[in-house]
């Protein structure tokens, strides 16, 4: 019997695909408004945190405000990804903005550092969805082949916030009152109007179709993940003060290990309903890209955070000026990201960019380790910063693109949030470890610098200069030089408060600046080695063709494929009764059904 039925070719559902550039950009504006909130908040708070902690009489507790925010935002990231896959992106992105704004407003009422830490934790619950969901939504509406064209807009947000954040934070922190409210409280209050605007824009423009599917919510996965991650984040932030081998730190290690093992067991049991399905890790590209994300985040943030400290401590720049001096990095990042995105969009090739990016970043950090010291000119430092930005710009978005292209469209949210989650964990570990290395060595380096500089004519003249001796700001240092303490005590003061260096006579301040810059060089050398590991691993990522369908189009095609297969099976089941030759009909129809099943298993956009 000849089959005369037309072949069914699945098509994307109407309204689910074919967004114009203008429609995509409209959605982008809403996403960038939400991302700007989180990016701006980080730079503003970091600039003003010293003023805030002084006003709340909690200088020694200031780290908890950062730790609380980091913990909740990190834990919330995979939750947003999974729930948005199940229920849709829009409600959770709106919820993330709302929670963030409410947390920001609550921070303005803080009367102690512990209250501020609690409100910052609430802020973090919202921040965890702002970044990851923005990347997931772009994955929904833009095909991987075209997605690289839009990544420059996201980096423009980061670049703008990196410039505005220190300016705005420094301005607010420097004001006693604004409209009857303490100046530093505006650091958080400014998020409210920005957040309301973002909420209105996102609510108006973000209309993405979503089809719910049967599911269970992995509450036990969330609990065990928190049990595993929270103690590790806490010890990463507080381990330097507690001691990495102290009893409290060991308890955190133990609880974290139990939590991680429990989480893996729960995720295996939950299967497809897991917070991060274990099957994703069976994909070599996803697993390797996640590992590289951890290493890249460790090297990037661990080394990146030293540059503003170098400008403030060694070069004497204010927090506001230090933020402005970071512009060369942002220029390099944005230019590199836009260029690599355009090339990826035109050629469909992307593997070369993480290779070049990690290699260039490693070289830039190596140059910092070898050539940046207390006497290095701003021009030389800026050149190295541009080089670092060029390297980082080729990696940040491309690594997320690799993950998104490797997973099925239905896992877009959970895969994107997982990539963000792993990079954040690496950043936290890198920051903690590198700061520990820095402060463990700075006292000894300063002591050596004092021993070396004490023999120079300039230093000797300072010790005999009446003006220097009469200045009270120089008194403690003069006393330390004349009566040195054991174990490099000269450098102990810089660990708690480095601001006194800027008030010293330049000849007396030189050993402190030299000691800090030399301790920083060791950290940059370690960061360069870590980035070199990422460079090595990138070569093992298999480059697969970028899909030409967006996430929404791919989902629609999959649904149409399943519908066509179901219709074909239903038609085949009726044919035997109609023809009276069931066995023959089944034999004739089975190859056609097998072909359709095979087509359903392939990526529709790769047909």
NUMI-600283 format. One record per atom (N, C-alpha, C): residue in three letters; x, y, z. Coordinates in pm, whole numbers, plus 50000, padded with zeros to 5 digits. Layout:
alaXYZ...
# end
This chain:
unk500854988150000unk500005000050000unk500895012450000unk500625021449909unk501415033749898unk500885044249993unk501775050150067unk501395060550163unk501335073850091unk500125079250080unk499935091950009unk499755103550104unk499865101150234unk499685112050332unk500865121650320unk500625134850322unk501735144350318unk502575143250445unk503895145450429unk504785145250543unk504545157550630unk504485155250760unk504235166150853unk505575172050896unk505765184950873unk506995191650915unk506625201851023unk507105200251145unk506735209151253unk507225223351228unk506415232851264unk506755246851253unk506575253451389unk507375263751417unk507195270951540unk505805276951548unk505265276851668unk503935282251688unk503925297051660unk502815301951609unk502685316151580unk502845324151707unk503565334851694unk503785343551808unk504915339251896unk505485327351873unk506565322551959unk507945325551901unk508015330751780unk509315332451718unk509265344551627unk510425346951563unk510485357651466unk510455371551525unk510985373751643unk511035387051701unk511965395851619unk511545407951595unk512385417351523unk513455423051616unk514435429651554unk515485435951635unk514875446351729unk513895453551681unk513265463751766unk512565457251885unk511855446151864unk511185439351975unk512205433752075unk513295428252022unk514335423052112unk514945434352194unk515215445652130unk515805456852202unk514855462252308unk513555461852280unk512585466252381unk512675457552505unk512785444352484unk512965435252597unk514315437752665unk515335440452585unk516665443152640unk516655455052735unk515895465352701unk515845477152787unk515335473452926unk514315464952930unk513795460553059unk514815452353136unk515495443353066unk516495434953132unk517665443253184unk518105452753104unk519245461053145unk518875469853264unk517625473953272unk517195481753388unk517325473553516unk516925460753510unk517055452153627unk518495449153661unk519305446353558unk520725443453583unk521465455653637unk521065467353591unk521715479653637unk521535481353788unk520385477053837unk520125477753981unk521195470054060unk521375457454023unk522305448954098unk523745453554081unk524125456953958unk525505461053932unk525835474154003unk524915483753999unk525155496654063unk525225495154215unk524375486654271unk524355484954416unk525685479954469unk526315470554398unk527565464854445unk528665475454452unk528775483854350unk529835493854350unk529555505254447unk528285508954462unk527955519754555unk528255515454698unk527805503554736unk527965499054874unk529445496954907unk530205491254814unk531615488854842unk532365501954864unk531925512654799unk532575525554817unk532245531654952unk531015529654998unk530545536455119unk530555527855244unk530975515255236unk530815506155349unk531605510755472unk532775516755451unk533565521355566unk532815532455642unk532225541855569unk531435552555632unk530215546855704unk529565537255639unk528365531155698unk528705524155829unk529765516155828unk530135508655948unk530595517956061unk531235529056026unk531625538756130unk530385544956194unk529415548556113unk528205555056165unk527375545556250unk527395532756216unk526615522856291unk527455516356401unk528655521556424unk529535516656530unk529765501556519unk530045497256395unk530255482956374unk531325480056272unk532475486856285unk533535484856187unk533965470256179unk534035463656293unk534495449856295unk533445440156239unk532195444556229unk531135435756177unk530775438756031unk531525447655966unk531115451855833unk531115440355733unk531985430255755unk532045419155660unk530745411355655unk529975411355766unk528725403755768unk527695409555672unk527725422855651unk526785428855556unk527055423755415unk528325422155382unk528685416555251unk528395401755245unk528725394455352unk528535379955354unk527065376255342unk526205383255414unk524775380255411unk524205381955270unk524595392755204unk524145395355067unk524655384554973unk525905380854989unk526515370854902unk525865357254919unk525565353455042unk524975340255068unk523605339155002unk522725348755029unk521355347554977unk521315348854825unk522135357554769unk522115359054623unk522645346554554unk523655340154614unk524215328054554unk523225316454563unk522595314754679unk521625303954696unk520405306054607unk519975318454593unk518755321254516unk518955319254367unk520175320354319unk520405319754174unk519885306954109unk520255294854154unk519695282854089unk518205281254113unk517685286454225unk516235285654249unk515465293454144unk515915305554115unk515255313554012unk515295306453877unk516445300553845unk516565293853717unk515585282353702unk515505273753804unk514615262253796unk513145266353796unk512775275153887unk511365279253896unk510915286653770unk511815294453710unk511425301653588unk511265292053471unk512005280953470unk511795270653368unk510405264453382unk509945263253506unk508665256653532unk507475266153512unk507595278353561unk506445287453565unk506565299653473unk507715301453411unk507895312953323unk508835323353384unk509495330853297unk510515340453343unk509885353053404unk508855358253342unk508355371653376unk507985373153524unk507165364253582unk506785366453721unk507965366253817unk508965358153788unk510105357253879unk511065368853860unk511155374053739unk511995385953720unk511365398053789unk510055399153778unk509365409853849unk509495408154000unk509395395654046unk509535392954189unk510945396454237unk511965393354155unk513345396354193unk513545411354210unk513015419254116unk513135433854126unk512415438954250unk511205433754273unk510415438254388unk511125435254520unk511615423154535unk512335419454658unk513565428054677unk514275430554568unk515485438654576unk515155452954621unk514095458654567unk513715472254603unk513255472954749unk512455463154791unk512005462854930unk513195461555025unk514145452654990unk515345451155072unk516165463755077unk516265470954965unk517005483554962unk516365493855053unk515035494955044unk514335504555130unk514515501055278unk514485488055309unk514645483855449unk516035487255501unk517055486555414unk518425489555458unk518555503855510unk517725512855460unk517835526855502unk517395528755647unk516695519155704unk516225520255843unk517145513055942unk518275508055895unk519185500455982unk519715509156095unk519765503456214unk520325510456330unk521565503356384unk521925491956325unk523125484656364unk523605476656244unk524855472056251unk525395464256141unk524695450856127unk524205445456236unk523485432756226unk522135434456158unk521455445656186unk520205448656115unk520505450555966unk521565458055936unk521925460155796unk522235446855728unk522915437855797unk523215424755739unk521925417155707unk520935417955796unk519665411155771unk518945416855650unk518915430055639unk518255436355524unk519035434055395unk520355433355407unk521155430255289unk520905415855241unk520615406955337unk520255393255300unk518965393255217unk517995401755258unk516765402955181unk517055408455042unk517905418355035unk518325423754905unk518905412754817unk519745404454877unk520405393854801unk519425383854742unk518315381354811unk517285372354756unk516755377454623unk516665390554610unk516235396254482unk517365396554381unk518565400154428unk519695401354336unk520025388154267unk519765376954335unk520075363954276unk519345361254146unk518205367754124unk517465365754000unk517705376253895unk518265387653933unk518405398553838unk519385395153726unk520505389353760unk521525386253660unk521195373653581unk520955362553653unk520785349753586unk519545349453498unk518445355253545unk517225355153464unk517365364053341unk518125374853352unk518335383353236unk519015375553124unk520055368053157unk520745359953056unk519835348753004unk519015342953091unk518105332253047unk517055337652952unk516545349552980unk515515355552893unk516095358452755unk517305363652751unk517945365852622unk518105352652547unk518425341952621unk518495328752559unk517165324352502unk516055328752563unk514725325452512unk514405332452381unk514785345052370unk514305353152258unk515325354852147unk516595351452171unk517625353352069unk518355340152048unk518535336151924unk519255323851891unk520715325151931unk521365314051970unk522785314752009unk523655321151903unk523365318551776unk524175324351667unk524105339551669unk522935345051704unk522745359551705unk522955365651843unk522985357251946unk522995362452084unk524255370452113unk525365366652052unk526615373552080unk526555388352039unk525675391651944unk525565405551901unk525065414652013unk524315408852105unk523665416952208unk524435417252339unk525525409552350unk526195408552477unk526905421652516unk527255429852417unk527895442552448unk527005451852529unk525685450552511unk524765459052587unk524845455952736unk524975443152769unk525075439452910unk526375444752971unk527465443652896unk528725448752949unk528695464052959unk527915470552873unk527765485052885unk527125488653018unk526185480053064unk525565482253194unk526605481353305unk527435471053299unk528475469453401unk529475480953396unk529835485053274unk530775496053262unk530225508953317unk528965511853287unk528345524053339unk528245523753490unk527845512353544unk527715511353690unk529065512353758unk530115507353694unk531445507853755unk531945522153765unk531485530953675unk531875544953679unk530945552853772unk529635550653756unk528685558253837unk528705553853983unk528905540954008unk528845535754145unk529775542854241unk531085543254213unk531995550254305unk531685565154317unk531255571354206unk530925585654212unk529735588054304unk528665580554281unk527455582354360unk527695578054504unk528355566554523unk528635561854658unk529515571354735unk530565576454668unk531445586054735unk530725598954769unk529845603454681unk529085615754708unk528175614054828unk527405603054828unk526475600854940unk527225598955072unk528315591155067unk529065588455189unk529695601155245unk529965610855159unk530595623155203unk529635633755254unk528325631255245unk527325640955291unk526805637055429unk526735646955517unk526165644155650unk524675641255640unk523965649655565unk522515647755547unk522105652455409unk521095645855356unk520435650155232unk518945649155255unk518255660455250unk516825661155277unk516475655255413unk517345657955512unk517085653455647unk517405638955674unk517965632055575unk518335617855590unk519845616755579unk520445608555666unk521895606755664unk522365602955524unk523495608955483unk523945607255346unk524125592755304unk524715584355391unk524995570455350unk523725562555329unk522605566655393unk521355559155373unk520825560655231unk521235571255163unk520825573055024unk521525562954931unk522595556854980unk523235546254903unk522235535154871unk521355532254964unk520325521954945unk519025528054894unk518725540054939unk517455546354901unk517395549454752unk518555551954691unk518575555254549unk518085543554464unk518165531354519unk517685519654444unk516175519554426unk515465526554514unk514005525954510unk513445532254382unk513765544954350unk513225550354225unk513735542954101unk515025539054103unk515555531453989unk514815518253976unk514555511654089unk513845498954087unk512405500154041unk511745510954081unk510355513054038unk510305514853887unk511245522553832unk511305524353687unk511545510953619unk512495503153671unk512785489953614unk511545481053620unk510815481653731unk509625473453747unk508575477053643unk508385489853620unk507395494353522unk507805490453381unk509085492153349unk509555488853214unk509435473853189unk509905465753284unk509845451253266unk508405446453259unk507555451753346unk506155447753345unk505465450853214unk505905461353146unk505275465453022unk505795457852900unk507125455752894unk507715450652771unk508005435752773unk508125429752891unk508545415752897unk507325406552888unk507015402452767unk505895393352743unk506415381252667unk506745370852741unk507315358852680unk506355347252702unk505905340552596unk505005329052613unk505695317652686unk504905310352764unk505465299252840unk504415288352852unk504865275852835unk503995264252851unk504435256552974unk503525255053071unk503865247653192unk503945232753162unk504775225953240unk504875211553225unk504775205053363unk504395192353371unk504265185653501unk505595185953576unk505515187553708unk506755189253783unk506515186953932unk507605185054001unk507655185854146unk508675196354183unk508435203654289unk509395213754333unk510405207254426unk511665209154397unk512765202454468unk513145210354593unk512265209854695unk512535217254818unk513725211454893unk513815198154896unk514935191954965unk516265195154896unk516235196354764unk517435200454692unk517875214454731unk516905223354746unk517215237054786unk517785237454928unk517205229455017unk517655229355157unk519075223755167unk519315212555100unk520655206555109unk521695215055037unk521295221854929unk522225230854862unk522625242254955unk521635247855026unk521935258455123unk522825253155234unk522545240955278unk523355234855383unk524815233155339unk525005230355211unk526355228355162unk527085241355131unk526355251155077unk526995263355029unk527185273755138unk526175275655224unk526235286455323unk527465285355414unk527755273655476unk528955272955560unk530245275855484unk530305271455358unk531515273755279unk531675288555246unk530565295255216unk530645309655190unk531035317355315unk530485313155429unk530805319955554unk532285318555587unk532805306455575unk534225304455609unk535125311355505unk534635312455382unk535425319555282unk535555334355316unk534485340055370unk534495354155406unk535165356755541unk534995347555636unk535455350055773unk536695341955812unk537125332755724unk538225323655760unk539515330755795unk539785342055730unk541045349055758unk541075354355901unk539915358855950unk539845363856087unk539775352356188unk539005341856154unk538875330556246unk540145322156250unk540815321356136unk541905311756120unk541395299956039unk542065296855929unk541555286355839unk541535272555905unk542325270656008unk542315257856077unk541665258156212unk540925269056242unk540265270156372unk539095260356382unk538605258556503unk537485249456524unk536245253556449unk535955266656447unk534765271456375unk534895268856225unk536085271456171unk536305268956028unk536165254155995unk536745245456079unk536635231056055unk535185226356059unk534395232156151unk532975228756158unk532255232756029unk532605244455975unk532005248855849unk532375239455734unk533635235055730unk534045225655627unk533225212755636unk533055207755757unk532355195055776unk530885196255737unk530215206755786unk528805208655753unk528635210655602unk529535218555542unk529445220755399unk529615207855320unk530565199455360unk530785186755289unk529575177655300unk528995176855420unk527785168655438unk526645173955352unk526525187355348unk525465193355268unk525625190655120unk526845191755068unk527075189454926unk526795174954889unk527265165554972unk527005151354944unk525505148454948unk524815154155048unk523365152155059unk522645157954938unk523115169454891unk522495175754775unk522625167054651unk523805161254631unk524015152554514unk523085140554520unk522945134554639unk522055122954654unk520595126754628unk520175138154680unk518795142754658unk518545145554511unk519505152154444unk519325155454303unk519225142854218unk520005132754251unk519905120154177unk518525113854194unk517985114754313unk516685108854340unk515565116654271unk515695129854262unk514655138254203unk514615137354051unk515695133153990unk515705131553845unk515475144553771unk514445144653684unk514155156453602unk513655168253684unk513145165753803unk512615176453887unk513685182553977unk514925178153963unk515995183154048unk516245197954024unk516765204554125unk517105218754114unk518105220754001unk519155212853999unk520075212253885unk520165197653845unk519415193253743unk519395179053707unk520795173553683unk521055162053742unk522385155953731unk522715151953587unk521685149953504unk521965146153366unk522725157153291unk522575169653336unk523305180453271unk524815178453281unk525245172553393unk526675170553413unk527215158953329unk526335150853273unk526785140453181unk527195146253046unk526755158653020unk527175165652900unk528575171352924unk529525167052846unk530925171152868unk531085186352855unk530385192252761unk530535206652740unk530025214252862unk528855210352913unk528295217153030unk529215215653151unk529675203353174unk530525200753291unk531835208453282unk532465208153164unk533745214853149unk533585230053156unk532535235253095unk532285249753100unk531995254353242unk531295246153319unk531025249553459unk532315249853540unk533185239953518unk534475239653587unk535325251853550unk535355254953422unk536095266653377unk535515279453438unk534185279853451unk533545291453513unk534005293553656unk534135282653732unk534635283653869unk536055289153871unk536925283553787unk538325287753784unk538455302053732unk537705305053628unk537735318553571unk537255328953673unk536145325853742unk535645335053844unk536645337053956unk537325326353995unk538335327354101unk539465336654060unk539995334753938unk541105343053892unk540675357253864unk539515358853802unk539055372153763unk538795381053883unk537915376553973unk537545384854086unk538655385454190unk539405374354205unk540485374354301unk541565384354267unk541865385854137unk542855395754096unk542275409454072unk541045409754019unk540385422253981unk540175431354101unk539835425554217unk539505433754333unk540735440554393unk541955436354354unk543155442554408unk543465455954343unk543015458154221unk543395470254150unk542885482854220unk541595483654261unk541165495754334unk541925497654465unk542265486554534unk543035487954657unk544445493254628unk545015489154518unk546315494354478unk546255509554459unk545215514054389unk545075528454366unk544865536254496unk544085530554588unk543785537754711unk544955537654809unk545575525954829unk546635524854930unk547975529554877unk548345525054759unk549675528254706unk549705541954640unk548675545054562unk548665557754489unk547925568854563unk547265565654673unk546605575954752unk545325581354693unk544675573954603unk543435578654541unk542255576854635unk541275585754624unk540045584254699unk539235572854639unk538235567454712unk537405556954654unk536745561154523unk536315573754516unk535695578654393unk536695578854278unk537885584154304unk538895584654198unk539355570754159unk539465561754257unk539865548054226unk538865541454132unk537575544454153unk536555539154062unk536715544453922unk537015557353910unk537225563253777unk538475557653710unk539485554553789unk540715549153732unk540515534953678unk539385528753709unk539085515453657unk538495515853516unk538265527853463unk537655529153331unk538425521653222unk539775521653220unk540475514153115unk540085499353109unk539845493153224unk539425479153223unk538075477853154unk537135486853188unk535805486153130unk535815489052980unk536665498452938unk536785501252795unk537285488852721unk538295482352775unk538795470152713unk537745459152711unk536995457652820unk535985447252827unk534885449452725unk534355461752719unk533245464452628unk533675463452482unk534825469252449unk535285468352310unk535545454152267unk536195446452353unk536495432552321unk535235424152310unk534295426352401unk533055418452399unk532235421352274unk532125434052239unk531335437752121unk531965432051995unk533285433251983unk533965428151864unk533845412951854unk534095405951965unk533995391251960unk532555386951934unk531595394551985unk530195391251960unk529825392751813unk530305403251749unk530025405251607unk530655394151523unk531875390451557unk532555379851480unk531835366551501unk531435363651625unk530705351251652unk529395350751574unk528695361951569unk527415362551499unk527595360051349unk528675365151292unk528885363751148unk529435350051110unk530295344551193unk530975332051157unk530395319751225unk529735321651340unk529245310251416unk530335303251494unk531545308451494unk532655302451567unk532915310451695unk533175303151804unk533305310051932unk534435304752019unk534925292851993unk535905286752083unk537185294952094unk537565301651985unk538805309251985unk538785320352088unk537605325652121unk537545337352210unk537845334052356unk537295323252413unk537755319552548unk539235316052553unk539755310252446unk541185307052443unk542005319852446unk541685329152355unk542405341852353unk542165349652482unk540925349552530unk540575357452648unk541315353052773unk541295340052801unk542005335252920unk543505336952905unk544025335052783unk545455336952762unk545875351352781unk545115360852724unk545435375052737unk545295379452882unk544245374852950unk544055378553090unk545195373253177unk545645361153150unk546775355553226unk548035363753204unk548265367853079unk549435376153049unk549335389653120unk548145395753118unk547955408753183unk548215407853333unk547705397253396unk547965395553540unk549445392953567unk550095385753476unk551525383653490unk552305396753480unk551865405553391unk552505418753379unk552315426953507unk551125426153567unk550905432753695unk551875427353800unk552045414253800unk552925408053900unk554385412153881unk554805414253757unk556215417053730unk556575431853733unk555635440353690unk556025454253664unk555265464853742unk554165461553809unk553395471853880unk553855472254025unk554415483554063unk554855485454200unk554545499754243unk555125504154353unk554805517354406unk555195528554312unk556195526254225unk556655536954138unk556145536053996unk555285526653965unk554785524853829unk553885536553790unk554065541553668unk553265552753621unk551835548453592unk550915558053595unk549515555253567unk549315550753423unk550135555953332unk550025552153191unk550315537253174unk551395532553236unk551745518353227unk550665509653288unk550185513453407unk549135505753473unk547875505253387unk547525516553326unk546315517153242unk546445508053121unk547635507253063unk547845498252948unk547605483752989unk548135479853105unk547915466253153unk546425463853182unk545745474153233unk544315472853264unk543495470953138unk543825478453032unk543125476652904unk543325462452854unk544565457452863unk544845443752820unk544035433652901unk543945435853032unk543145427053116unk541685427453075unk541165439553049unk539775440753006unk539505433852874unk540465434752781unk540305427852652unk540185412852673unk541005407452762unk540935393052789unk539635389052854unk539215396352956unk537985392853027unk536755394452939unk536755404652852unk535595407052767unk535315395852669unk536335388352630unk536145377352536unk535635364752603unk535625364552736unk535265352352808unk533915353252878unk533595364552938unk532475365453032unk531175360552970unk530805366052854unk529545362152792unk529685349352711unk530875347052655unk531045335252570unk530895322352649unk531395322052772unk531255309952853unk529795306852883unk528985317152906unk527545314952926unk526905310152797unk527325315952684unk526805311752554unk527105296952529unk528295292452566unk528675278352549unk527715269352626unk527405273052750unk526505265152833unk525105265052774unk524595276552734unk523245277352681unk523095269452552unk524145269152470unk524065261952343unk524185246952363unk524675242652480unk524905228352504unk523705221052560unk522715228352612unk521595221852682unk520315223052601unk519345214352627unk518045215652560unk517375228852597unk516545234352508unk515895247252536unk515085247252665unk514515235952704unk513695235752825unk514525237952951unk515865236152940unk516755237953054unk517505251153050unk517035260452968unk517755272952950unk517955280353082unk516905281153162unk516975288553287unk517905281953388unk517735268953409unk518535262153509unk519995261553468unk520285259953338unk521675259553292unk522335273253306unk521605283853270unk522165297353282unk522435300953427unk521475297853514unk521665300953656unk522775292353716unk522915279853668unk523995271253717unk525355277053680unk525485282053556unk526735288153513unk527055300453598unk526035308653626unk526235320353711unk526585316153853unk525925305753902unk526155300654037unk527605296054055unk528095288053960unk529455282753972unk530495293853961unk530255303553875unk531205314653864unk531225322953992unk530045324754053unk529975332254178unk530705324854289unk530575311754294unk531305303954394unk532805305354374unk533245304854249unk534655306854223unk535135320654262unk534305330754235unk534665344454271unk534805345954422unk533885339854496unk533945340754642unk535205333954696unk535475322054645unk536675314854690unk537935322554654unk537985327954531unk539155335354488unk539405347754571unk538335355154598unk538465367254679unk538985363954818unk538415353554880unk538825349755015unk540285345055018unk540645336254926unk541995330754926unk543025341454896unk542755349654795unk543745359654756unk543905370654860unk542805374454925unk542935384055034unk543735378155150unk543515365355176unk544275358755281unk545765358755249unk546105355655124unk547505355955082unk548075370055095unk547295380055053unk547755393855059unk548095397955201unk547125396255292unk547315401155428unk548245392255511unk548465380155465unk549435371555534unk550865375755502unk551055382355389unk552395386055345unk552715400855358unk551675409155373unk551935423455367unk552785428355484unk552585422755603unk553375427255718unk554855424455697unk555165412455649unk556565408955625unk557185417355515unk556425420155409unk556935428355299unk557205442655346unk556305447955429unk556515461555480unk557735461955571unk557905451655653unk559085451155742unk560375450955660unk560375442955550unk561565442655465unk561795456055398unk560705462655356unk560845475755292unk561395486055390unk560965485355516unk561505494455617unk563015492155636unk563405479555645unk564825476355662unk565645481355544unk565095479955425unk565795484355304unk565855499655294unk564705506255319unk564635520855301unk565315528455414unk565465522155530unk566075529155643unk567505533355615unk568155527255516unk569535530455483unk569645541355376unk568515545655320unk568565555455213unk568675569555270unk569325578755196unk569455592555243unk568095599355263unk567135596555174unk565835603055185unk565135599355315unk565185586755351unk564525582355474unk565225588155596unk566555588155593unk567305593755707unk567035608655723unk566915615755610unk566625630055620unk565245632555677unk564295623755650unk562955625355705unk562965623955856unk563775614655907unk563835612456051unk564495623956126unk565225632256053unk565875643856117unk565255657156078unk564185656655998unk563505668855953unk562595673956065unk562795686256116unk561955691556225unk560475691756190unk560155694956064unk558755695356024unk558105681556033unk558845671455994unk558335657656002unk558165653556147unk559125656756230unk559065652956371unk557945660256444unk557595672156400unk556555680056467unk555145675956427unk555015668856317unk553685664956268unk553205652756345unk552065653856420unk551575642356499unk551275630056415unk550925632256288unk550575620856203unk551765611556183unk552995617056189unk554185609056167unk554695602356294unk554175606556410unk554685601756538unk554705586756553unk553585579556526unk553595564956545unk554625557756458unk554825562556337unk555775555956248unk557205558556295unk557475570856336unk558815573956387unk559125565456509unk558125563656594unk558315555456712unk558575540956676unk557865535956574unk558065522156530unk559455520056471unk559945530156399unk561255528956338unk562345528856445unk562185537556544unk563195538356648unk563145526656745unk561935521156763unk561775509756854unk560965498856783unk561555492356685unk560815482356605unk560355470556690unk559145465856661unk558605454356733unk558965441456663unk558685430256725unk559035417156665unk558075413256554unk558585405156462unk557715398956362unk557105408456264unk557805419256230unk557255428356131unk556115436556184unk556185441256303unk555085448956361unk554835461856288unk555815466356206unk555615478856134unk554405478156042unk554115466355992unk553025465155896unk551685461655956unk551615459856086unk550375455156146unk549245465256134unk549565477956136unk548505488056131unk547765488356000unk548475485055889unk547835485755759unk546745475155743unk546765464655825unk545765454055815unk544395458755862unk544345468255954unk543065472656008unk542615486055952unk543565494955922unk543205508155871unk544405513755796unk544275514655664unk545375519355581unk545315534355555unk544285541055604unk544115555255571unk545235563855628unk545895559355736unk546955567455797unk548135569555703unk548295560355606unk549425561455514unk549385574455436unk548155578855401unk548025590855319unk548375603555397unk548425602855528unk548745614655610unk550225615355648unk550985605155611unk552405604755646unk553235613255550unk554405617055595unk555375622955505unk555705612555396unk555745616755269unk555955607055160unk557175598155181unk558225603355243unk559425595155265unk559175584055367unk558325586855467unk557985576655566unk556915567055514unk556095572055423unk555015563655368unk555545553655266unk556705556455206unk557225548055098unk557325533255134unk557865529455252unk557955515155283unk556585508155289unk555555515255340unk554225509255344unk553715506555202unk553885516455114unk553405514954977unk554195504254902unk555495504054924unk556305493754858unk555945479854910unk555745478655040unk555405465655097unk554075460555046unk553075469555037unk551765465254988unk551855461254841unk552535469254760unk552615466054617unk553355452954594unk554365450154675unk555105437554660unk554265425654705unk553455427454810unk552545416654850unk551485414554743unk551045425254679unk550055424354573unk550615416954451unk551895418854424unk552495412154309unk552405396954322unk552575391754443unk552445377354465unk551035372654434unk550045380454476unk548655376754450unk548375376554300unk548855386554229unk548655386754084unk549355375054016unk550495371054067unk551195359454010unk550345346854027unk549745345154146unk548875333554169unk547655334254078unk547055346254066unk545885347753979unk546235344453835unk547425348453790unk547855345253654unk547975330153634unk548505323253735unk548615308553726unk547245301953723unk546315306953803unk544965301353803unk544295303653668unk544445315753613unk543875318553481unk544515309853374unk545805306553391unk546475297753296unk545855283753297unk545385279353413unk544685266453421unk543405266953338unk542645278053349unk541445279653268unk541805279753119unk542895286453084unk543375286752945unk543635272552894unk544245264352976unk544535250552937unk543245242552916unk542285244153008unk541055236253000unk540165240152883unk540215252852841unk539345257352733unk539615249552605unk540845245052585unk541175237552464unk540365224652453unk539875219452565unk539145206752563unk537645208552542unk537175220952532unk535755223252501unk535515220252353unk534555211752327unk534215208552189unk533325219652133unk533745224952021unk532955235551957unk531865229251871unk530625231551905unk529495226451827unk528825238251760unk528175235951646unk527535247151575unk526515254251664unk526525267251658unk525545275051733unk524185273451670unk523175271151753unk521825269551703unk521335282551641unk520515281251540unk519975293051471unk518545296051514unk518015288451609unk516705291051667unk516865296551807unk515985305551844unk515945310051982unk515365299152070unk515435301052200unk514865291252292unk513385289252271unk512645300252247unk511205299152225unk510905291752096unk511655294751990unk511435287751864unk511735272951877unk512815269651946unk513175255551961unk512125247952042unk511615254352148unk510555247952227unk509315245652142unk508935255852063unk507755254451978unk507945243251876unk509155242151820unk509425231651723unk509365217851788unk509885216751910unk509825204051981unk508385199852009unk507565209652052unk506155206552078unk505435202351951unk505725209451840unk505105205651713unk505565191951668unk506825188651691unk507355175451656unk506645164551734unk506475166951865unk505775156951947unk504315155551905unk503685166751870unk502295166151825unk502185158451694unk503135160651603unk503125153451475unk503335138551496unk504245135251587unk504485121151616unk503265114551677unk502585121851768unk501375116451828unk500275114351726unk500125123951633unk499105122651530unk499405110951437unk500705109251404unk501085098151317unk500815084651383unk501125083851513unk500885071351585unk499395068351594unk498605078951616unk497155076851624unk496595072451489unk497105078251381unk496645074451246unk497045060051215unk498265056451257unk498735042951230unk497915032651305unk497455036151425unk496675026551503unk495295024451444unk494815034151365unk493495032451303unk493565025351169unk494715025551103unk494835019650970unk494545004650966unk495034996751063unk494764982251053unk493284978851051unk492494985751132unk491064982851136unk490414986751006unk490904997450943unk490275002150820unk490624993350702unk491844987950698unk492274980250581unk492064965350598unk491954960750725unk491784946550749unk493074938850741unk494174945550722unk495474938650718unk496394945450817unk496094943050946unk496804950151053unk498294947551050unk498714935151034unk500134932151040unk500884939150928unk500304938750807unk500964945050693unk501034960150712unk499924965750764unk499914980350784unk500954984550886unk501044976650996unk502034980151098unk503444979151042unk503654968950958unk504984967250901unk505334978850809unk504294983550730unk504574994350639unk504745007750712unk504025009550822unk504065022650889unk505225023950986unk505805012751030unk506845013851131unk508085021551084unk508565019950961unk509725028050922unk509435042950927unk508225046750884unk507865060950888unk507825066051031unk507235057751122unk507185061951262unk508585062851321unk509455053151285unk510825053651337unk511535066251290unk511305070151165unk511945082251114unk511465094351190unk510145094551220unk509615106051294unk510155106451436unk510265094651498unk510815094351634unk512265099051634unk513005094751531unk514405099251522unk514485114251503unk513585119651420unk513575134151400unk513245141351529unk512365135551612unk511995141751739unk513155142051837unk514075132451822unk515205132151915unk516305141751873unk516305145651742unk517325155051697unk516925169251732unk517925178051736unk517605192251753unk516915196851624unk515705202251632unk514995206551511unk515795216651432unk516495225951501unk517205236351430unk518465231351362unk518885218951392unk520075213351329unk519735203751215unk518425202551185unk518015193551077unk518565198450943
# end
